[in-house]
Amino acid sequence: MILESGDILVCRGNSWISRGIMLITKGQWSHACIVAETWEQKGVIEAQKNGVNFKLWDVWQSRWGYTFEVFRSVEQFDKKELMLKAFDKCGETKYDWFTFFRRIFGSRKQRDKSKENKRFICSEFVAYVWNIEDGYDITPEELYKYLINNKKWIKVQH
């Protein structure tokens, strides 16, 4: 299977953080990212502890070793525009530790909407880039359920 720019990867890992996220969210997914290609190099754009960044595919796979499912939009979209929106957040957009810990400890307190789109957890970043409604507070498990149950997305075999 050939990954394409814009594909969404919903992932799970074996690290204690991944296992903790899955335990707390009562799900099987702990991470999400977007496939991107730049300068003819395939990679992913993701929000991790160091913020939103692009990572080359081989580096990302060898570092994290995630198991993942691939989702692709069935609707036409402008890949260049989508990639510009994703890359625009790279390098300067911080990770949203407040939302991470708030969700881990089960707080239902909503985050300050004035910080929306300035800090992200991984699945929020994906939702932001793809304009997923109510995605500013979505977990990887909730993102997976949204994608699998939405006719605008297909799960691609890999």
Secondary structure by P-SEA (a helix, b strand, c coil): cccccccccccccccaaaaaaaaaacccccbbbbbbbcccbbbbbbbcccccccccaaaaaaaccccbbbbbbcccccaaaaaaaaacccccccccaaaaaaaaaccccccccccccccccaaaaaaaaacccccccccaaaaaaaaaaccccccccc
